[in-house]
């Protein structure tokens, strides 16, 4: 198992420092000079001088004794404290490194989050722009299709109107030609004869009675409407008899030529009085 906190190298370093420091203390003690104690010698001087009272002797100075320097106290063994401090410093450095790593990781995660948000926003923007382009393009195509359909419908309408006008002109030309033909005269005579056969002329009618009637008929000759335009020299009985005669004549004779047919006929009637 690896020395996680470097205890063995720290312990060896502290032990080496203690050995070196102890060696220095021992060498210092041997090299320090020993203090010299002066020797005091007492002597008596004998001289042959007249005896007199000697002057008082001055007290001899006491010898100066140098106090030995106190030996330095041995430094306490603080290897455990140094080891604790080293371990504490190691833990502090590891904590700082871990904090920096976590801060860097958090910063990187924040940058990644912002980058993903930017990418997502750009993707959504591109998607919305694409959808908008597709919508505009679809709308443009739809309007073009509508415009083409309108133009086609207008062209068909103009062609149909032109064909209808041409058909009407041709039919009108045929009807005009037919109205002036002997077939038209025969058709009108057949209608008048049918009505006269069904007309019960009242006694109030005179040879001068003349009625103009507008008749609406279907293609098969069925009468759907009778309107008296005018009746000269006729009373109400004559008018009623004319309407009844036309209604009894329904369906009217069909023309030999379809171009002779007219849904709105104008018929002139005069009574045949014997």
HELIX and SHEET records of a PDB file:
HELIX    1   1 UNK A    7  UNK A   31  1                                  25    
HELIX    2   2 UNK A   79  UNK A  179  1                                 101    
HELIX    3   3 UNK A  182  UNK A  197  1                                  16    
HELIX    4   4 UNK A  236  UNK A  248  1                                  13    
HELIX    5   5 UNK A  258  UNK A  260  5                                   3    
SHEET    1   A 3 UNK A 223  UNK A 232  0                                        
SHEET    2   A 3 UNK A 210  UNK A 217 -1                                        
SHEET    3   A 3 UNK A 264  UNK A 269 -1                                        
END                                                                             
